[in-house]
Every structure is written in C-alpha cells, then in structure tokens.
Amino acid sequence: MTIAPARTARPVAFGAHWVEDWAPLGRCAKSDPDALFVQGAAQQTAKAVCQGCPVIAECLADALDNRTEFGVWGGMTERERRALLKRRPNILSWASLFAQARAAQGEQGEHGAVSA
C-alpha cells in the first residue's frame, strides 16, 4: 500500500535551474541517513558524501533557511552553518540567494565572460 502519492522522477537540473524537490536527487538519497548525523572527525567523512552532489546548494539552502541544527547538510556541519548564519544574519532566504547566484552564473556562461 502506498501512503504518499507517487512522484514522477525529475531529471537533475543543471545550469541556471533551481531544483525544488531536491532530496531524492542527492548523493546521500540511497545511503544510510545516520551516516550524516555523526560527531567529531566522522563529520569530515560525512561531508565527503556531498562532494560532487548535483543538489548541494539546494540542500544547504534548505538547512540554512530552516535553521536545521543537526547533521551534515549541503556539505556543511552544524557548527559551520551556525557560523555562516551568524556572519550573515541579514539573509532572509538562502534558497533565493543561491538560486539568483546560479541564474547569474548560467547567464554569464551563456553570454561569455563579463568584462570589468
């Protein structure tokens, strides 16, 4: 019996597109979730899972916007996220900030380098 409605799989978005339903696309989606909720030196191993993840920015933005306290999210530990939030308290939406940066980067790539 299915409790949740079946979702159609979305392809990984590249370029200037922001992925709203990012969790199933993460490199960690099929791994043991407890591996990302570790302490001490084991956090470096957990962070390595995030290397090359196609939705690392979406994951990090979600953790920052929701003030997620525990675990490695978007390649950052809880301590690293707290420090970033403390340094940048004026950011109201990390998802919007990252999406805008991705879109700008995509536009730059489409039109060539912008000269100063």
Phi and psi restraints in degrees (range 20) as a CNS / XPLOR table:
assign (resid 1 and name C) (resid 2 and name N)
       (resid 2 and name CA) (resid 2 and name C) 1.0 -95.3 20.0 2
assign (resid 2 and name N) (resid 2 and name CA)
       (resid 2 and name C) (resid 3 and name N) 1.0 127.8 20.0 2
assign (resid 2 and name C) (resid 3 and name N)
       (resid 3 and name CA) (resid 3 and name C) 1.0 -88.1 20.0 2
assign (resid 3 and name N) (resid 3 and name CA)
       (resid 3 and name C) (resid 4 and name N) 1.0 -45.9 20.0 2
assign (resid 3 and name C) (resid 4 and name N)
       (resid 4 and name CA) (resid 4 and name C) 1.0 -96.8 20.0 2
assign (resid 4 and name N) (resid 4 and name CA)
       (resid 4 and name C) (resid 5 and name N) 1.0 149.5 20.0 2
assign (resid 4 and name C) (resid 5 and name N)
       (resid 5 and name CA) (resid 5 and name C) 1.0 -64.6 20.0 2
assign (resid 5 and name N) (resid 5 and name CA)
       (resid 5 and name C) (resid 6 and name N) 1.0 145.5 20.0 2
assign (resid 5 and name C) (resid 6 and name N)
       (resid 6 and name CA) (resid 6 and name C) 1.0 -66.9 20.0 2
assign (resid 6 and name N) (resid 6 and name CA)
       (resid 6 and name C) (resid 7 and name N) 1.0 139.8 20.0 2
assign (resid 6 and name C) (resid 7 and name N)
       (resid 7 and name CA) (resid 7 and name C) 1.0 -104.3 20.0 2
assign (resid 7 and name N) (resid 7 and name CA)
       (resid 7 and name C) (resid 8 and name N) 1.0 145.0 20.0 2
assign (resid 7 and name C) (resid 8 and name N)
       (resid 8 and name CA) (resid 8 and name C) 1.0 -82.5 20.0 2
assign (resid 8 and name N) (resid 8 and name CA)
       (resid 8 and name C) (resid 9 and name N) 1.0 135.6 20.0 2
assign (resid 8 and name C) (resid 9 and name N)
       (resid 9 and name CA) (resid 9 and name C) 1.0 -70.3 20.0 2
assign (resid 9 and name N) (resid 9 and name CA)
       (resid 9 and name C) (resid 10 and name N) 1.0 129.6 20.0 2
assign (resid 9 and name C) (resid 10 and name N)
       (resid 10 and name CA) (resid 10 and name C) 1.0 -93.8 20.0 2
assign (resid 10 and name N) (resid 10 and name CA)
       (resid 10 and name C) (resid 11 and name N) 1.0 142.0 20.0 2
assign (resid 10 and name C) (resid 11 and name N)
       (resid 11 and name CA) (resid 11 and name C) 1.0 -70.7 20.0 2
assign (resid 11 and name N) (resid 11 and name CA)
       (resid 11 and name C) (resid 12 and name N) 1.0 155.7 20.0 2
assign (resid 11 and name C) (resid 12 and name N)
       (resid 12 and name CA) (resid 12 and name C) 1.0 -64.8 20.0 2
assign (resid 12 and name N) (resid 12 and name CA)
       (resid 12 and name C) (resid 13 and name N) 1.0 129.8 20.0 2
assign (resid 12 and name C) (resid 13 and name N)
       (resid 13 and name CA) (resid 13 and name C) 1.0 -86.3 20.0 2
assign (resid 13 and name N) (resid 13 and name CA)
       (resid 13 and name C) (resid 14 and name N) 1.0 131.8 20.0 2
assign (resid 13 and name C) (resid 14 and name N)
       (resid 14 and name CA) (resid 14 and name C) 1.0 -115.7 20.0 2
assign (resid 14 and name N) (resid 14 and name CA)
       (resid 14 and name C) (resid 15 and name N) 1.0 171.2 20.0 2
assign (resid 14 and name C) (resid 15 and name N)
       (resid 15 and name CA) (resid 15 and name C) 1.0 73.9 20.0 2
assign (resid 15 and name N) (resid 15 and name CA)
       (resid 15 and name C) (resid 16 and name N) 1.0 -131.9 20.0 2
assign (resid 15 and name C) (resid 16 and name N)
       (resid 16 and name CA) (resid 16 and name C) 1.0 -89.9 20.0 2
assign (resid 16 and name N) (resid 16 and name CA)
       (resid 16 and name C) (resid 17 and name N) 1.0 7.6 20.0 2
assign (resid 16 and name C) (resid 17 and name N)
       (resid 17 and name CA) (resid 17 and name C) 1.0 -91.4 20.0 2
assign (resid 17 and name N) (resid 17 and name CA)
       (resid 17 and name C) (resid 18 and name N) 1.0 135.2 20.0 2
assign (resid 17 and name C) (resid 18 and name N)
       (resid 18 and name CA) (resid 18 and name C) 1.0 -95.8 20.0 2
assign (resid 18 and name N) (resid 18 and name CA)
       (resid 18 and name C) (resid 19 and name N) 1.0 136.2 20.0 2
assign (resid 18 and name C) (resid 19 and name N)
       (resid 19 and name CA) (resid 19 and name C) 1.0 -100.0 20.0 2
assign (resid 19 and name N) (resid 19 and name CA)
       (resid 19 and name C) (resid 20 and name N) 1.0 115.6 20.0 2
assign (resid 19 and name C) (resid 20 and name N)
       (resid 20 and name CA) (resid 20 and name C) 1.0 -75.5 20.0 2
assign (resid 20 and name N) (resid 20 and name CA)
       (resid 20 and name C) (resid 21 and name N) 1.0 -44.3 20.0 2
assign (resid 20 and name C) (resid 21 and name N)
       (resid 21 and name CA) (resid 21 and name C) 1.0 -96.9 20.0 2
assign (resid 21 and name N) (resid 21 and name CA)
       (resid 21 and name C) (resid 22 and name N) 1.0 69.8 20.0 2
assign (resid 21 and name C) (resid 22 and name N)
       (resid 22 and name CA) (resid 22 and name C) 1.0 -83.9 20.0 2
assign (resid 22 and name N) (resid 22 and name CA)
       (resid 22 and name C) (resid 23 and name N) 1.0 -29.6 20.0 2
assign (resid 22 and name C) (resid 23 and name N)
       (resid 23 and name CA) (resid 23 and name C) 1.0 -54.1 20.0 2
assign (resid 23 and name N) (resid 23 and name CA)
       (resid 23 and name C) (resid 24 and name N) 1.0 -44.8 20.0 2
assign (resid 23 and name C) (resid 24 and name N)
       (resid 24 and name CA) (resid 24 and name C) 1.0 -68.8 20.0 2
assign (resid 24 and name N) (resid 24 and name CA)
       (resid 24 and name C) (resid 25 and name N) 1.0 -12.9 20.0 2
assign (resid 24 and name C) (resid 25 and name N)
       (resid 25 and name CA) (resid 25 and name C) 1.0 -94.7 20.0 2
assign (resid 25 and name N) (resid 25 and name CA)
       (resid 25 and name C) (resid 26 and name N) 1.0 -6.5 20.0 2
assign (resid 25 and name C) (resid 26 and name N)
       (resid 26 and name CA) (resid 26 and name C) 1.0 -71.0 20.0 2
assign (resid 26 and name N) (resid 26 and name CA)
       (resid 26 and name C) (resid 27 and name N) 1.0 152.4 20.0 2
assign (resid 26 and name C) (resid 27 and name N)
       (resid 27 and name CA) (resid 27 and name C) 1.0 -61.7 20.0 2
assign (resid 27 and name N) (resid 27 and name CA)
       (resid 27 and name C) (resid 28 and name N) 1.0 -24.4 20.0 2
assign (resid 27 and name C) (resid 28 and name N)
       (resid 28 and name CA) (resid 28 and name C) 1.0 -88.3 20.0 2
assign (resid 28 and name N) (resid 28 and name CA)
       (resid 28 and name C) (resid 29 and name N) 1.0 -3.8 20.0 2
assign (resid 28 and name C) (resid 29 and name N)
       (resid 29 and name CA) (resid 29 and name C) 1.0 -58.3 20.0 2
assign (resid 29 and name N) (resid 29 and name CA)
       (resid 29 and name C) (resid 30 and name N) 1.0 -32.8 20.0 2
assign (resid 29 and name C) (resid 30 and name N)
       (resid 30 and name CA) (resid 30 and name C) 1.0 -108.0 20.0 2
assign (resid 30 and name N) (resid 30 and name CA)
       (resid 30 and name C) (resid 31 and name N) 1.0 12.1 20.0 2
assign (resid 30 and name C) (resid 31 and name N)
       (resid 31 and name CA) (resid 31 and name C) 1.0 -103.2 20.0 2
assign (resid 31 and name N) (resid 31 and name CA)
       (resid 31 and name C) (resid 32 and name N) 1.0 175.7 20.0 2
assign (resid 31 and name C) (resid 32 and name N)
       (resid 32 and name CA) (resid 32 and name C) 1.0 -69.3 20.0 2
assign (resid 32 and name N) (resid 32 and name CA)
       (resid 32 and name C) (resid 33 and name N) 1.0 116.6 20.0 2
assign (resid 32 and name C) (resid 33 and name N)
       (resid 33 and name CA) (resid 33 and name C) 1.0 -61.7 20.0 2
assign (resid 33 and name N) (resid 33 and name CA)
       (resid 33 and name C) (resid 34 and name N) 1.0 -29.2 20.0 2
assign (resid 33 and name C) (resid 34 and name N)
       (resid 34 and name CA) (resid 34 and name C) 1.0 -63.8 20.0 2
assign (resid 34 and name N) (resid 34 and name CA)
       (resid 34 and name C) (resid 35 and name N) 1.0 -22.0 20.0 2
assign (resid 34 and name C) (resid 35 and name N)
       (resid 35 and name CA) (resid 35 and name C) 1.0 -66.6 20.0 2
assign (resid 35 and name N) (resid 35 and name CA)
       (resid 35 and name C) (resid 36 and name N) 1.0 -18.6 20.0 2
assign (resid 35 and name C) (resid 36 and name N)
       (resid 36 and name CA) (resid 36 and name C) 1.0 -96.1 20.0 2
assign (resid 36 and name N) (resid 36 and name CA)
       (resid 36 and name C) (resid 37 and name N) 1.0 -1.7 20.0 2
assign (resid 36 and name C) (resid 37 and name N)
       (resid 37 and name CA) (resid 37 and name C) 1.0 -118.6 20.0 2
assign (resid 37 and name N) (resid 37 and name CA)
       (resid 37 and name C) (resid 38 and name N) 1.0 67.0 20.0 2
assign (resid 37 and name C) (resid 38 and name N)
       (resid 38 and name CA) (resid 38 and name C) 1.0 -121.7 20.0 2
assign (resid 38 and name N) (resid 38 and name CA)
       (resid 38 and name C) (resid 39 and name N) 1.0 172.6 20.0 2
assign (resid 38 and name C) (resid 39 and name N)
       (resid 39 and name CA) (resid 39 and name C) 1.0 -124.3 20.0 2
assign (resid 39 and name N) (resid 39 and name CA)
       (resid 39 and name C) (resid 40 and name N) 1.0 164.6 20.0 2
assign (resid 39 and name C) (resid 40 and name N)
       (resid 40 and name CA) (resid 40 and name C) 1.0 64.0 20.0 2
assign (resid 40 and name N) (resid 40 and name CA)
       (resid 40 and name C) (resid 41 and name N) 1.0 -142.6 20.0 2
assign (resid 40 and name C) (resid 41 and name N)
       (resid 41 and name CA) (resid 41 and name C) 1.0 -61.5 20.0 2
assign (resid 41 and name N) (resid 41 and name CA)
       (resid 41 and name C) (resid 42 and name N) 1.0 -25.8 20.0 2
assign (resid 41 and name C) (resid 42 and name N)
       (resid 42 and name CA) (resid 42 and name C) 1.0 -63.5 20.0 2
assign (resid 42 and name N) (resid 42 and name CA)
       (resid 42 and name C) (resid 43 and name N) 1.0 -19.3 20.0 2
assign (resid 42 and name C) (resid 43 and name N)
       (resid 43 and name CA) (resid 43 and name C) 1.0 -65.9 20.0 2
assign (resid 43 and name N) (resid 43 and name CA)
       (resid 43 and name C) (resid 44 and name N) 1.0 -31.6 20.0 2
assign (resid 43 and name C) (resid 44 and name N)
       (resid 44 and name CA) (resid 44 and name C) 1.0 -65.1 20.0 2
assign (resid 44 and name N) (resid 44 and name CA)
       (resid 44 and name C) (resid 45 and name N) 1.0 -38.7 20.0 2
assign (resid 44 and name C) (resid 45 and name N)
       (resid 45 and name CA) (resid 45 and name C) 1.0 -66.1 20.0 2
assign (resid 45 and name N) (resid 45 and name CA)
       (resid 45 and name C) (resid 46 and name N) 1.0 -41.7 20.0 2
assign (resid 45 and name C) (resid 46 and name N)
       (resid 46 and name CA) (resid 46 and name C) 1.0 -62.9 20.0 2
assign (resid 46 and name N) (resid 46 and name CA)
       (resid 46 and name C) (resid 47 and name N) 1.0 -41.2 20.0 2
assign (resid 46 and name C) (resid 47 and name N)
       (resid 47 and name CA) (resid 47 and name C) 1.0 -64.0 20.0 2
assign (resid 47 and name N) (resid 47 and name CA)
       (resid 47 and name C) (resid 48 and name N) 1.0 -29.3 20.0 2
assign (resid 47 and name C) (resid 48 and name N)
       (resid 48 and name CA) (resid 48 and name C) 1.0 -63.6 20.0 2
assign (resid 48 and name N) (resid 48 and name CA)
       (resid 48 and name C) (resid 49 and name N) 1.0 -28.1 20.0 2
assign (resid 48 and name C) (resid 49 and name N)
       (resid 49 and name CA) (resid 49 and name C) 1.0 -60.1 20.0 2
assign (resid 49 and name N) (resid 49 and name CA)
       (resid 49 and name C) (resid 50 and name N) 1.0 -32.7 20.0 2
assign (resid 49 and name C) (resid 50 and name N)
       (resid 50 and name CA) (resid 50 and name C) 1.0 -75.9 20.0 2
assign (resid 50 and name N) (resid 50 and name CA)
       (resid 50 and name C) (resid 51 and name N) 1.0 -19.4 20.0 2
assign (resid 50 and name C) (resid 51 and name N)
       (resid 51 and name CA) (resid 51 and name C) 1.0 -58.9 20.0 2
assign (resid 51 and name N) (resid 51 and name CA)
       (resid 51 and name C) (resid 52 and name N) 1.0 124.9 20.0 2
assign (resid 51 and name C) (resid 52 and name N)
       (resid 52 and name CA) (resid 52 and name C) 1.0 77.4 20.0 2
assign (resid 52 and name N) (resid 52 and name CA)
       (resid 52 and name C) (resid 53 and name N) 1.0 8.8 20.0 2
assign (resid 52 and name C) (resid 53 and name N)
       (resid 53 and name CA) (resid 53 and name C) 1.0 -70.4 20.0 2
assign (resid 53 and name N) (resid 53 and name CA)
       (resid 53 and name C) (resid 54 and name N) 1.0 133.1 20.0 2
assign (resid 53 and name C) (resid 54 and name N)
       (resid 54 and name CA) (resid 54 and name C) 1.0 -70.3 20.0 2
assign (resid 54 and name N) (resid 54 and name CA)
       (resid 54 and name C) (resid 55 and name N) 1.0 -14.6 20.0 2
assign (resid 54 and name C) (resid 55 and name N)
       (resid 55 and name CA) (resid 55 and name C) 1.0 -123.4 20.0 2
assign (resid 55 and name N) (resid 55 and name CA)
       (resid 55 and name C) (resid 56 and name N) 1.0 30.4 20.0 2
assign (resid 55 and name C) (resid 56 and name N)
       (resid 56 and name CA) (resid 56 and name C) 1.0 -60.4 20.0 2
assign (resid 56 and name N) (resid 56 and name CA)
       (resid 56 and name C) (resid 57 and name N) 1.0 -39.1 20.0 2
assign (resid 56 and name C) (resid 57 and name N)
       (resid 57 and name CA) (resid 57 and name C) 1.0 -68.0 20.0 2
assign (resid 57 and name N) (resid 57 and name CA)
       (resid 57 and name C) (resid 58 and name N) 1.0 -41.6 20.0 2
assign (resid 57 and name C) (resid 58 and name N)
       (resid 58 and name CA) (resid 58 and name C) 1.0 -63.3 20.0 2
assign (resid 58 and name N) (resid 58 and name CA)
       (resid 58 and name C) (resid 59 and name N) 1.0 -42.2 20.0 2
assign (resid 58 and name C) (resid 59 and name N)
       (resid 59 and name CA) (resid 59 and name C) 1.0 -62.5 20.0 2
assign (resid 59 and name N) (resid 59 and name CA)
       (resid 59 and name C) (resid 60 and name N) 1.0 -48.2 20.0 2
assign (resid 59 and name C) (resid 60 and name N)
       (resid 60 and name CA) (resid 60 and name C) 1.0 -63.6 20.0 2
assign (resid 60 and name N) (resid 60 and name CA)
       (resid 60 and name C) (resid 61 and name N) 1.0 -44.2 20.0 2
assign (resid 60 and name C) (resid 61 and name N)
       (resid 61 and name CA) (resid 61 and name C) 1.0 -60.2 20.0 2
assign (resid 61 and name N) (resid 61 and name CA)
       (resid 61 and name C) (resid 62 and name N) 1.0 -41.7 20.0 2
assign (resid 61 and name C) (resid 62 and name N)
       (resid 62 and name CA) (resid 62 and name C) 1.0 -61.8 20.0 2
assign (resid 62 and name N) (resid 62 and name CA)
       (resid 62 and name C) (resid 63 and name N) 1.0 -44.8 20.0 2
assign (resid 62 and name C) (resid 63 and name N)
       (resid 63 and name CA) (resid 63 and name C) 1.0 -64.9 20.0 2
assign (resid 63 and name N) (resid 63 and name CA)
       (resid 63 and name C) (resid 64 and name N) 1.0 -40.7 20.0 2
assign (resid 63 and name C) (resid 64 and name N)
       (resid 64 and name CA) (resid 64 and name C) 1.0 -70.0 20.0 2
assign (resid 64 and name N) (resid 64 and name CA)
       (resid 64 and name C) (resid 65 and name N) 1.0 -45.6 20.0 2
assign (resid 64 and name C) (resid 65 and name N)
       (resid 65 and name CA) (resid 65 and name C) 1.0 -64.3 20.0 2
assign (resid 65 and name N) (resid 65 and name CA)
       (resid 65 and name C) (resid 66 and name N) 1.0 -32.9 20.0 2
assign (resid 65 and name C) (resid 66 and name N)
       (resid 66 and name CA) (resid 66 and name C) 1.0 -96.7 20.0 2
assign (resid 66 and name N) (resid 66 and name CA)
       (resid 66 and name C) (resid 67 and name N) 1.0 3.8 20.0 2
assign (resid 66 and name C) (resid 67 and name N)
       (resid 67 and name CA) (resid 67 and name C) 1.0 51.6 20.0 2
assign (resid 67 and name N) (resid 67 and name CA)
       (resid 67 and name C) (resid 68 and name N) 1.0 46.6 20.0 2
assign (resid 67 and name C) (resid 68 and name N)
       (resid 68 and name CA) (resid 68 and name C) 1.0 -64.2 20.0 2
assign (resid 68 and name N) (resid 68 and name CA)
       (resid 68 and name C) (resid 69 and name N) 1.0 123.5 20.0 2
assign (resid 68 and name C) (resid 69 and name N)
       (resid 69 and name CA) (resid 69 and name C) 1.0 -85.7 20.0 2
assign (resid 69 and name N) (resid 69 and name CA)
       (resid 69 and name C) (resid 70 and name N) 1.0 -31.6 20.0 2
assign (resid 69 and name C) (resid 70 and name N)
       (resid 70 and name CA) (resid 70 and name C) 1.0 -120.5 20.0 2
assign (resid 70 and name N) (resid 70 and name CA)
       (resid 70 and name C) (resid 71 and name N) 1.0 149.6 20.0 2
assign (resid 70 and name C) (resid 71 and name N)
       (resid 71 and name CA) (resid 71 and name C) 1.0 93.4 20.0 2
assign (resid 71 and name N) (resid 71 and name CA)
       (resid 71 and name C) (resid 72 and name N) 1.0 168.8 20.0 2
assign (resid 71 and name C) (resid 72 and name N)
       (resid 72 and name CA) (resid 72 and name C) 1.0 -92.2 20.0 2
assign (resid 72 and name N) (resid 72 and name CA)
       (resid 72 and name C) (resid 73 and name N) 1.0 125.0 20.0 2
assign (resid 72 and name C) (resid 73 and name N)
       (resid 73 and name CA) (resid 73 and name C) 1.0 -135.8 20.0 2
assign (resid 73 and name N) (resid 73 and name CA)
       (resid 73 and name C) (resid 74 and name N) 1.0 129.5 20.0 2
assign (resid 73 and name C) (resid 74 and name N)
       (resid 74 and name CA) (resid 74 and name C) 1.0 59.9 20.0 2
assign (resid 74 and name N) (resid 74 and name CA)
       (resid 74 and name C) (resid 75 and name N) 1.0 29.7 20.0 2
assign (resid 74 and name C) (resid 75 and name N)
       (resid 75 and name CA) (resid 75 and name C) 1.0 79.9 20.0 2
assign (resid 75 and name N) (resid 75 and name CA)
       (resid 75 and name C) (resid 76 and name N) 1.0 10.2 20.0 2
assign (resid 75 and name C) (resid 76 and name N)
       (resid 76 and name CA) (resid 76 and name C) 1.0 -125.3 20.0 2
assign (resid 76 and name N) (resid 76 and name CA)
       (resid 76 and name C) (resid 77 and name N) 1.0 142.4 20.0 2
assign (resid 76 and name C) (resid 77 and name N)
       (resid 77 and name CA) (resid 77 and name C) 1.0 -78.9 20.0 2
assign (resid 77 and name N) (resid 77 and name CA)
       (resid 77 and name C) (resid 78 and name N) 1.0 169.4 20.0 2
assign (resid 77 and name C) (resid 78 and name N)
       (resid 78 and name CA) (resid 78 and name C) 1.0 -61.0 20.0 2
assign (resid 78 and name N) (resid 78 and name CA)
       (resid 78 and name C) (resid 79 and name N) 1.0 -37.3 20.0 2
assign (resid 78 and name C) (resid 79 and name N)
       (resid 79 and name CA) (resid 79 and name C) 1.0 -65.2 20.0 2
assign (resid 79 and name N) (resid 79 and name CA)
       (resid 79 and name C) (resid 80 and name N) 1.0 -43.3 20.0 2
assign (resid 79 and name C) (resid 80 and name N)
       (resid 80 and name CA) (resid 80 and name C) 1.0 -64.9 20.0 2
assign (resid 80 and name N) (resid 80 and name CA)
       (resid 80 and name C) (resid 81 and name N) 1.0 -39.5 20.0 2
assign (resid 80 and name C) (resid 81 and name N)
       (resid 81 and name CA) (resid 81 and name C) 1.0 -67.0 20.0 2
assign (resid 81 and name N) (resid 81 and name CA)
       (resid 81 and name C) (resid 82 and name N) 1.0 -42.5 20.0 2
assign (resid 81 and name C) (resid 82 and name N)
       (resid 82 and name CA) (resid 82 and name C) 1.0 -59.1 20.0 2
assign (resid 82 and name N) (resid 82 and name CA)
       (resid 82 and name C) (resid 83 and name N) 1.0 -43.0 20.0 2
assign (resid 82 and name C) (resid 83 and name N)
       (resid 83 and name CA) (resid 83 and name C) 1.0 -63.7 20.0 2
assign (resid 83 and name N) (resid 83 and name CA)
       (resid 83 and name C) (resid 84 and name N) 1.0 -41.4 20.0 2
assign (resid 83 and name C) (resid 84 and name N)
       (resid 84 and name CA) (resid 84 and name C) 1.0 -65.1 20.0 2
assign (resid 84 and name N) (resid 84 and name CA)
       (resid 84 and name C) (resid 85 and name N) 1.0 -43.7 20.0 2
assign (resid 84 and name C) (resid 85 and name N)
       (resid 85 and name CA) (resid 85 and name C) 1.0 -62.8 20.0 2
assign (resid 85 and name N) (resid 85 and name CA)
       (resid 85 and name C) (resid 86 and name N) 1.0 -35.9 20.0 2
assign (resid 85 and name C) (resid 86 and name N)
       (resid 86 and name CA) (resid 86 and name C) 1.0 -69.0 20.0 2
assign (resid 86 and name N) (resid 86 and name CA)
       (resid 86 and name C) (resid 87 and name N) 1.0 -39.0 20.0 2
assign (resid 86 and name C) (resid 87 and name N)
       (resid 87 and name CA) (resid 87 and name C) 1.0 -71.2 20.0 2
assign (resid 87 and name N) (resid 87 and name CA)
       (resid 87 and name C) (resid 88 and name N) 1.0 -29.8 20.0 2
assign (resid 87 and name C) (resid 88 and name N)
       (resid 88 and name CA) (resid 88 and name C) 1.0 -126.5 20.0 2
assign (resid 88 and name N) (resid 88 and name CA)
       (resid 88 and name C) (resid 89 and name N) 1.0 61.9 20.0 2
assign (resid 88 and name C) (resid 89 and name N)
       (resid 89 and name CA) (resid 89 and name C) 1.0 -68.8 20.0 2
assign (resid 89 and name N) (resid 89 and name CA)
       (resid 89 and name C) (resid 90 and name N) 1.0 -14.3 20.0 2
assign (resid 89 and name C) (resid 90 and name N)
       (resid 90 and name CA) (resid 90 and name C) 1.0 -80.3 20.0 2
assign (resid 90 and name N) (resid 90 and name CA)
       (resid 90 and name C) (resid 91 and name N) 1.0 -10.3 20.0 2
assign (resid 90 and name C) (resid 91 and name N)
       (resid 91 and name CA) (resid 91 and name C) 1.0 -76.8 20.0 2
assign (resid 91 and name N) (resid 91 and name CA)
       (resid 91 and name C) (resid 92 and name N) 1.0 117.8 20.0 2
assign (resid 91 and name C) (resid 92 and name N)
       (resid 92 and name CA) (resid 92 and name C) 1.0 -86.7 20.0 2
assign (resid 92 and name N) (resid 92 and name CA)
       (resid 92 and name C) (resid 93 and name N) 1.0 -32.8 20.0 2
assign (resid 92 and name C) (resid 93 and name N)
       (resid 93 and name CA) (resid 93 and name C) 1.0 -141.5 20.0 2
assign (resid 93 and name N) (resid 93 and name CA)
       (resid 93 and name C) (resid 94 and name N) 1.0 109.6 20.0 2
assign (resid 93 and name C) (resid 94 and name N)
       (resid 94 and name CA) (resid 94 and name C) 1.0 -69.0 20.0 2
assign (resid 94 and name N) (resid 94 and name CA)
       (resid 94 and name C) (resid 95 and name N) 1.0 -34.4 20.0 2
assign (resid 94 and name C) (resid 95 and name N)
       (resid 95 and name CA) (resid 95 and name C) 1.0 -61.7 20.0 2
assign (resid 95 and name N) (resid 95 and name CA)
       (resid 95 and name C) (resid 96 and name N) 1.0 -44.1 20.0 2
assign (resid 95 and name C) (resid 96 and name N)
       (resid 96 and name CA) (resid 96 and name C) 1.0 -64.2 20.0 2
assign (resid 96 and name N) (resid 96 and name CA)
       (resid 96 and name C) (resid 97 and name N) 1.0 -43.3 20.0 2
assign (resid 96 and name C) (resid 97 and name N)
       (resid 97 and name CA) (resid 97 and name C) 1.0 -60.4 20.0 2
assign (resid 97 and name N) (resid 97 and name CA)
       (resid 97 and name C) (resid 98 and name N) 1.0 -49.1 20.0 2
assign (resid 97 and name C) (resid 98 and name N)
       (resid 98 and name CA) (resid 98 and name C) 1.0 -67.2 20.0 2
assign (resid 98 and name N) (resid 98 and name CA)
       (resid 98 and name C) (resid 99 and name N) 1.0 -38.9 20.0 2
assign (resid 98 and name C) (resid 99 and name N)
       (resid 99 and name CA) (resid 99 and name C) 1.0 -64.2 20.0 2
assign (resid 99 and name N) (resid 99 and name CA)
       (resid 99 and name C) (resid 100 and name N) 1.0 -42.0 20.0 2
assign (resid 99 and name C) (resid 100 and name N)
       (resid 100 and name CA) (resid 100 and name C) 1.0 -64.1 20.0 2
assign (resid 100 and name N) (resid 100 and name CA)
       (resid 100 and name C) (resid 101 and name N) 1.0 -41.7 20.0 2
assign (resid 100 and name C) (resid 101 and name N)
       (resid 101 and name CA) (resid 101 and name C) 1.0 -64.1 20.0 2
assign (resid 101 and name N) (resid 101 and name CA)
       (resid 101 and name C) (resid 102 and name N) 1.0 -41.0 20.0 2
assign (resid 101 and name C) (resid 102 and name N)
       (resid 102 and name CA) (resid 102 and name C) 1.0 -64.9 20.0 2
assign (resid 102 and name N) (resid 102 and name CA)
       (resid 102 and name C) (resid 103 and name N) 1.0 -41.9 20.0 2
assign (resid 102 and name C) (resid 103 and name N)
       (resid 103 and name CA) (resid 103 and name C) 1.0 -63.8 20.0 2
assign (resid 103 and name N) (resid 103 and name CA)
       (resid 103 and name C) (resid 104 and name N) 1.0 -42.7 20.0 2
assign (resid 103 and name C) (resid 104 and name N)
       (resid 104 and name CA) (resid 104 and name C) 1.0 -64.4 20.0 2
assign (resid 104 and name N) (resid 104 and name CA)
       (resid 104 and name C) (resid 105 and name N) 1.0 -39.6 20.0 2
assign (resid 104 and name C) (resid 105 and name N)
       (resid 105 and name CA) (resid 105 and name C) 1.0 -65.4 20.0 2
assign (resid 105 and name N) (resid 105 and name CA)
       (resid 105 and name C) (resid 106 and name N) 1.0 -39.3 20.0 2
assign (resid 105 and name C) (resid 106 and name N)
       (resid 106 and name CA) (resid 106 and name C) 1.0 -64.9 20.0 2
assign (resid 106 and name N) (resid 106 and name CA)
       (resid 106 and name C) (resid 107 and name N) 1.0 -41.4 20.0 2
assign (resid 106 and name C) (resid 107 and name N)
       (resid 107 and name CA) (resid 107 and name C) 1.0 -65.2 20.0 2
assign (resid 107 and name N) (resid 107 and name CA)
       (resid 107 and name C) (resid 108 and name N) 1.0 -41.1 20.0 2
assign (resid 107 and name C) (resid 108 and name N)
       (resid 108 and name CA) (resid 108 and name C) 1.0 -61.9 20.0 2
assign (resid 108 and name N) (resid 108 and name CA)
       (resid 108 and name C) (resid 109 and name N) 1.0 -42.0 20.0 2
assign (resid 108 and name C) (resid 109 and name N)
       (resid 109 and name CA) (resid 109 and name C) 1.0 -65.9 20.0 2
assign (resid 109 and name N) (resid 109 and name CA)
       (resid 109 and name C) (resid 110 and name N) 1.0 -35.0 20.0 2
assign (resid 109 and name C) (resid 110 and name N)
       (resid 110 and name CA) (resid 110 and name C) 1.0 -71.7 20.0 2
assign (resid 110 and name N) (resid 110 and name CA)
       (resid 110 and name C) (resid 111 and name N) 1.0 -34.5 20.0 2
assign (resid 110 and name C) (resid 111 and name N)
       (resid 111 and name CA) (resid 111 and name C) 1.0 -105.9 20.0 2
assign (resid 111 and name N) (resid 111 and name CA)
       (resid 111 and name C) (resid 112 and name N) 1.0 6.7 20.0 2
assign (resid 111 and name C) (resid 112 and name N)
       (resid 112 and name CA) (resid 112 and name C) 1.0 86.1 20.0 2
assign (resid 112 and name N) (resid 112 and name CA)
       (resid 112 and name C) (resid 113 and name N) 1.0 174.5 20.0 2
assign (resid 112 and name C) (resid 113 and name N)
       (resid 113 and name CA) (resid 113 and name C) 1.0 -66.0 20.0 2
assign (resid 113 and name N) (resid 113 and name CA)
       (resid 113 and name C) (resid 114 and name N) 1.0 142.1 20.0 2
assign (resid 113 and name C) (resid 114 and name N)
       (resid 114 and name CA) (resid 114 and name C) 1.0 -89.4 20.0 2
assign (resid 114 and name N) (resid 114 and name CA)
       (resid 114 and name C) (resid 115 and name N) 1.0 127.6 20.0 2
assign (resid 114 and name C) (resid 115 and name N)
       (resid 115 and name CA) (resid 115 and name C) 1.0 -86.3 20.0 2
assign (resid 115 and name N) (resid 115 and name CA)
       (resid 115 and name C) (resid 116 and name N) 1.0 148.5 20.0 2
